[in-house]
């Protein structure tokens, strides 16, 4: 099968999508701008979802070729403010910062806790989230790169897994009610490549079961060019926080697990800062 290419526009930028057959595995490779963007498509599979920026596309077989369709452009919904002639508005102060955010952990720390605030108006919030003061963070041992809105708070915990101590480290930062978090750990057992997708899915299942979450979307795909899972879910109100929407990614690389989480309030329609945070995550094979 010859290579097939498409040019799609996402967030005002032209992106090149290509599919080609790997002669060794017999699978179809899916690339965006020359980089692997989704799990290869086996000969008996008919379609694969892939994310390009904030947009979701569906690649599906059509005879001997492929079609690429836009499923969701990911654009935020604009909610206009009330007319100034009819309403008076005032800017509400930000609530005082509390003493900290309790951390809720699943095995290997799939997710943290969430704190949200109610914004005074969509336009002001949209401007703020498009001007997040991002700073590049490089893990001291060089394990990964990721952007945070300022210096992240760090915590670590030792967990006994069948007699082996495993250290879980979490970095997290809250900016205007949005949570940005990454947790990572070295696995206490050997993980082969073919087990990585199943293991990533099991972490998502454990989290949803523990917190009563409802899965919205889930795709086994490459995360920073390694096996993993991306998902979105709704979490119900609990003692630890209000209803929220979570966007997550779980990746495994050479016996290490990474879970990246962006969370916002259920009624908060702004999420493009989450796109930046999730897309900024890079592992050594992808780092400059």
Secondary structure, DSSP 8 states (H G I E B T S, - for coil): ---EEEEEEETTEEEEEEEEE-TTT--EEEEETTEE-S--B-TT--EEEEEETTEEEEEEEETTEEEEEEEE-----------TTT------------S-------TT-----------S-HHHHHHHHTT---EEEE-TTS-EEEEESSS-EEEEEEEEETTEEEEEEEEEEEETTEEEEEEEEE-SS---HHHHHHHHHHHHHHHHHHHT-EEEEEEEEEETTEEEEEEEEEE--BTTB--EEEEEEEEEETTEEEEEEEEEETT----HHHHHHHHT-EEGGG--
